[in-house]
Amino acid sequence: MRTRITALILATVTGLAGCGPSDSQACQPVPVRDEQGNDYRCVASEDCPRSPTMTLCVRDIPGPLECIRCLDTRCVRVPPETC
């Protein structure tokens, strides 16, 4: 019984702290658009426009920093895993 209560408390605190998976719009990949509002198209992540500080995603899962990748022939910004 005590173990269940502890687990429930930890789950509640974790949820309130913003940890764990989130379905919010802020945590979804964001399309990279040009000046006309069209999606940038790509074959590989290297085709995507990015600032000097933006990194390419090297994994299929979010990393510690925001990165850019080619997903289904569209350039997208992937939010950090802390999202």
C-alpha positions in Angstrom: 0.0 0.0 0.0 2.8 2.4 0.9 4.6 1.7 -2.3 1.5 2.5 -4.4 1.1 5.8 -2.6 4.7 6.7 -3.1 4.4 5.9 -6.8 1.3 8.0 -7.1 2.9 10.9 -5.4 6.0 10.6 -7.7 3.8 10.4 -10.8 1.9 13.5 -9.8 5.0 15.5 -9.0 6.6 14.5 -12.2 3.5 15.5 -14.2 3.3 18.9 -12.4 7.0 19.5 -13.0 6.5 19.1 -16.8 8.6 16.0 -17.1 7.7 13.1 -19.3 6.0 12.9 -22.7 3.8 15.8 -23.8 1.3 16.1 -26.6 1.3 19.9 -26.6 1.9 21.7 -29.9 5.2 23.1 -28.5 6.6 19.6 -28.4 5.8 18.7 -32.0 8.1 19.1 -35.0 7.6 22.5 -36.6 7.8 22.8 -40.5 10.5 25.2 -41.8 8.8 27.6 -44.2 10.2 30.1 -46.8 9.2 33.8 -47.1 6.1 32.8 -49.1 5.0 30.4 -46.4 5.8 27.2 -48.3 7.4 24.2 -46.7 11.1 23.8 -47.5 11.5 20.5 -49.4 14.4 18.1 -48.9 15.9 14.8 -49.7 18.4 14.8 -46.7 18.7 16.9 -43.6 21.7 18.7 -45.1 19.3 20.3 -47.7 17.4 22.2 -44.9 18.2 25.8 -44.3 19.5 26.5 -40.8 21.4 29.1 -38.8 25.0 28.6 -37.8 23.9 27.6 -34.3 21.2 25.1 -35.5 22.4 21.5 -35.6 21.3 18.6 -37.8 19.4 15.8 -36.0 21.5 12.7 -35.9 18.9 10.4 -34.3 15.2 9.7 -34.8 14.5 10.7 -31.2 14.8 14.2 -29.7 18.1 15.2 -28.3 19.1 17.7 -25.6 19.0 20.6 -28.1 16.6 21.7 -30.9 17.7 20.4 -34.3 16.6 20.3 -37.9 15.9 17.3 -40.0 14.3 16.1 -43.2 11.1 14.3 -42.4 8.9 13.0 -45.2 10.6 15.3 -47.8 9.9 18.4 -45.6 12.4 20.3 -43.4 11.2 20.4 -39.7 12.6 21.8 -36.5 12.6 19.2 -33.8 12.2 20.5 -30.2 14.6 19.3 -27.5 13.8 16.2 -25.5 13.1 18.3 -22.4 9.8 19.3 -24.0 
